[in-house]
Amino acid sequence: MANFFLDNKDIQFQLQHPLMRKIVELKERGFAEKDKYETAPKNFEDAMDSYLRVMEIAGEVAADVIAPNAEGVDHEGPRVVDDHVVYASGTRQNLDAITAAGLGGITLPRKYNGLNFPLVCFVMANEMVARADAGFENLWGLQDCAETLNEFGSEELKMKYLPGVAEGETWAMTLTEPDAGSDLGAVMLKAHWDEAKGTWLLNGVKRFITNGDGDVSLVLARTEEGTKDARGLSMLVYDRKSMAVKVRRIENKFGIKGSPTCELVFTNAPAELVGDRKMGLIKYVMALMNAARLGIGAQSLGLCEAAYHEGLKYARERAQFGKAIINFPAVYEMLNNAKARIAAARALLYETTRFVEIYKQYEHISHERELSAEERAEMKFYSRLADAFTPMQKLFLSEYANSIAYDMLQIHGGSGYMKDYPIERIVRDARITNIYEGTSQLQVVAAINHVTKGTYLSQIEAYEAETLPASLEPIRKKLAAMKAEFVKMVTKVEGIEAEHKGEGFKDFHARRLVETAGHIIMTWVLAKEAAVLPEDYTLQLDTFVLIAEAEVAKAAAAIEASKWEDIALYKTILKEAE
Ligand SMILES: Cc1cc2nc3c(=O)[nH]c(=O)nc-3n(C[C@H](O)[C@H](O)[C@H](O)COP(=O)(O)OP(=O)(O)OC[C@H]3O[C@@H](n4cnc5c(N)ncnc54)[C@H](O)[C@@H]3O)c2cc1C
């Protein structure tokens, strides 16, 4: 039997991180539920044992049920019947299998029938499910919406909606509209309070909504009449049982074809307010999108892993010029790079997940009791890191999913262009990852402040303070040189930005700056792994540091040569286009 957990030492390694002890303590509130629920762990070892067992089950369902269904689902896709979505038959089988395996509500509290596992386990399950079928992960992973309701909803709403997750109910995150994509502040779907019916009613259109006909939807809507910006938006929860939302159509897409992307029409659809009015976009959707961005990181990593396995398999089987093509340096160079980038990407994804988990747990605890000054300081520290690392991991992992899938298709030669091999589907599925949940450009918009405010630099310095074995001294030296380049680049860009305010010099080079910080950080997190398990990670680190150095040098050269006048080429482009 195949198993995407047991066949992947790197994913298993992430459960052994030293911060797991702190995460488990926080999540289990000092094992306070041990006498209340049979499934609650008694101590750290007990908890880790449960995580391992459940991840093993997730790995088995992913490899044995979801992966074999992927091609069929891609071919069949969902359809609309009587204004509602009917999933492809394989999607239904996947949902039934994953629910029967007890994988619904992984992170939710036990009182809502959840497993109360850390986010690390949910991200892991998502990674494995995406390796099997990224389109299915797209809709299954939306149960992270339930986590947002758990964070901000009333107890009444939580009791009503959260237990369904364990029973396989699916969710939707209903934000985008024709005129509100990256700019969600422009959302116009109207919510008005109907006094007679004693409910909010939703009217309007949403588009591009994954699993838009799911059992429960979190909807961003305009509750404040006459407003035009983010301050007039609230979050509401819509229950499909009322059948008041019609699916006008399912988009005919390039990839993730099993995932229904819906255009929805709301006509007096009843809904309940989540949290406070006017905080919909400012607070709740921001939290929701940050969670979802981790989900896309996991989806992207699953795609990288799937692509890598297909590339490796084909390179070993295909012979040309009398030998297997894996023996040609041009081919194994692509495999080397993929393997090293996947290791660095995984290190970054789980580092980010741990930061998010710690600050979220403190936030939950702060609703139960007052935090000590030390705990408050820790919450602030990890919240800032989570804010800085979340867009960075989304940026890198989604771009890696695309470039690794591209290279692995290249290894297949002409066969890769045919529908006969899964790599063609993987390339198509990967293409969405750097578009939704905020495009790569929008991740840079979120991350650039942490370049200028020094969050990345101070975290790099925190890594520098850690001890590495003497064997990694050459890597430490390379990291110091990259950091010096980074500081030089930031100084130059900030200098010109200050001289020419409003001309956009900093934003023009923002991606180079964010990516440079990212290359340094990824090298650091991978170096820390190589320090623990040199036999597994040293070669990958040696390859990754070469990639990072080359990328940093390229970005540094571009900024070094750049003058603020150069960025105005687009004005000529605009003129030519007139
Ligand atoms: C398959 C699929 C599934 C989806 N699922 C969901 C879902 O479940 N729920 C949901 O609510 N939405 C969903 N979406 C919508 C998705 O999040 C948006 O498509 C995405 O945020 C981009 O918005 P847009 O398509 O309107 O592009 P636009 O916002 O019009 O962007 C066009 C281009 O302009 C750039 N751009 C725009 N603003 C800026 C800026 N300030 N700085 C720099 N560059 C900028 C963008 O990077 C992009 O290159 C989905 C989309 C797809 C394709």
The ligand as an SDF file (V2000), in Angstrom:
LIG
                    3D

 53 58  0  0  0  0  0  0  0  0999 V2000
   -9.5350   28.9720   -9.8800 C   0  0  0  0  0  0  0  0  0  0  0  0
   -9.8310   30.1320   -8.9880 C   0  0  0  0  0  0  0  0  0  0  0  0
  -10.3540   29.9070   -7.7230 C   0  0  0  0  0  0  0  0  0  0  0  0
  -10.6520   30.9750   -6.8890 C   0  0  0  0  0  0  0  0  0  0  0  0
  -11.2230   30.7520   -5.6640 N   0  0  0  0  0  0  0  0  0  0  0  0
  -11.6700   31.8030   -4.9350 C   0  0  0  0  0  0  0  0  0  0  0  0
  -12.4320   31.5960   -3.7290 C   0  0  0  0  0  0  0  0  0  0  0  0
  -12.6450   30.4710   -3.2840 O   0  0  0  0  0  0  0  0  0  0  0  0
  -12.9130   32.6750   -3.0840 N   0  0  0  0  0  0  0  0  0  0  0  0
  -12.7060   33.9430   -3.5260 C   0  0  0  0  0  0  0  0  0  0  0  0
  -13.2030   34.8660   -2.9110 O   0  0  0  0  0  0  0  0  0  0  0  0
  -11.9610   34.1770   -4.6390 N   0  0  0  0  0  0  0  0  0  0  0  0
  -11.4500   33.1460   -5.3590 C   0  0  0  0  0  0  0  0  0  0  0  0
  -10.7400   33.3720   -6.5150 N   0  0  0  0  0  0  0  0  0  0  0  0
  -10.4350   34.7430   -6.9160 C   0  0  0  0  0  0  0  0  0  0  0  0
   -8.9660   35.0870   -6.7840 C   0  0  0  0  0  0  0  0  0  0  0  0
   -8.5980   35.2230   -5.4370 O   0  0  0  0  0  0  0  0  0  0  0  0
   -8.6900   36.3370   -7.6300 C   0  0  0  0  0  0  0  0  0  0  0  0
   -8.8120   35.9370   -8.9890 O   0  0  0  0  0  0  0  0  0  0  0  0
   -7.3320   36.9230   -7.3650 C   0  0  0  0  0  0  0  0  0  0  0  0
   -7.2750   37.4850   -6.0770 O   0  0  0  0  0  0  0  0  0  0  0  0
   -6.9620   38.0120   -8.3780 C   0  0  0  0  0  0  0  0  0  0  0  0
   -8.0130   38.8910   -8.5990 O   0  0  0  0  0  0  0  0  0  0  0  0
   -8.4680   39.2370  -10.1200 P   0  0  0  0  0  0  0  0  0  0  0  0
   -8.6310   37.9450  -10.8310 O   0  0  0  0  0  0  0  0  0  0  0  0
   -9.6500   40.1280  -10.0720 O   0  0  0  0  0  0  0  0  0  0  0  0
   -7.2340   39.9850  -10.7250 O   0  0  0  0  0  0  0  0  0  0  0  0
   -6.8980   41.5500  -10.5960 P   0  0  0  0  0  0  0  0  0  0  0  0
   -7.0500   41.9810   -9.1850 O   0  0  0  0  0  0  0  0  0  0  0  0
   -7.6460   42.2810  -11.6270 O   0  0  0  0  0  0  0  0  0  0  0  0
   -5.3290   41.5540  -10.9410 O   0  0  0  0  0  0  0  0  0  0  0  0
   -4.8420   41.5770  -12.2940 C   0  0  0  0  0  0  0  0  0  0  0  0
   -3.3260   41.7960  -12.2490 C   0  0  0  0  0  0  0  0  0  0  0  0
   -3.0170   43.0650  -11.6280 O   0  0  0  0  0  0  0  0  0  0  0  0
   -2.1010   42.8880  -10.5570 C   0  0  0  0  0  0  0  0  0  0  0  0
   -2.4250   43.8140   -9.4760 N   0  0  0  0  0  0  0  0  0  0  0  0
   -3.6520   44.1930   -9.0410 C   0  0  0  0  0  0  0  0  0  0  0  0
   -3.5380   45.0460   -8.0030 N   0  0  0  0  0  0  0  0  0  0  0  0
   -2.2240   45.2020   -7.7630 C   0  0  0  0  0  0  0  0  0  0  0  0
   -1.4560   45.9610   -6.8250 C   0  0  0  0  0  0  0  0  0  0  0  0
   -2.0070   46.7120   -5.8650 N   0  0  0  0  0  0  0  0  0  0  0  0
   -0.1070   45.8600   -6.8630 N   0  0  0  0  0  0  0  0  0  0  0  0
    0.5010   45.0760   -7.7830 C   0  0  0  0  0  0  0  0  0  0  0  0
   -0.1680   44.3560   -8.7090 N   0  0  0  0  0  0  0  0  0  0  0  0
   -1.5090   44.4150   -8.6960 C   0  0  0  0  0  0  0  0  0  0  0  0
   -2.2820   41.4310  -10.1340 C   0  0  0  0  0  0  0  0  0  0  0  0
   -1.1160   40.9150   -9.5210 O   0  0  0  0  0  0  0  0  0  0  0  0
   -2.5660   40.7390  -11.4590 C   0  0  0  0  0  0  0  0  0  0  0  0
   -1.3460   40.4550  -12.0970 O   0  0  0  0  0  0  0  0  0  0  0  0
  -10.3900   32.3100   -7.3330 C   0  0  0  0  0  0  0  0  0  0  0  0
   -9.8340   32.5170   -8.5960 C   0  0  0  0  0  0  0  0  0  0  0  0
   -9.5680   31.4580   -9.4200 C   0  0  0  0  0  0  0  0  0  0  0  0
   -8.9900   31.7390  -10.7830 C   0  0  0  0  0  0  0  0  0  0  0  0
  1  2  1  0
  2  3  1  0
  2 52  2  0
  3  4  2  0
  4  5  1  0
  4 50  1  0
  5  6  2  0
  6  7  1  0
  6 13  1  0
  7  8  2  0
  7  9  1  0
  9 10  1  0
 10 11  2  0
 10 12  1  0
 12 13  2  0
 13 14  1  0
 14 15  1  0
 14 50  1  0
 15 16  1  0
 16 17  1  0
 16 18  1  0
 18 19  1  0
 18 20  1  0
 20 21  1  0
 20 22  1  0
 22 23  1  0
 23 24  1  0
 24 25  2  0
 24 26  1  0
 24 27  1  0
 27 28  1  0
 28 29  2  0
 28 30  1  0
 28 31  1  0
 31 32  1  0
 32 33  1  0
 33 34  1  0
 33 48  1  0
 34 35  1  0
 35 36  1  0
 35 46  1  0
 36 37  1  0
 36 45  1  0
 37 38  2  0
 38 39  1  0
 39 40  1  0
 39 45  2  0
 40 41  1  0
 40 42  2  0
 42 43  1  0
 43 44  2  0
 44 45  1  0
 46 47  1  0
 46 48  1  0
 48 49  1  0
 50 51  2  0
 51 52  1  0
 52 53  1  0
M  END
$$$$
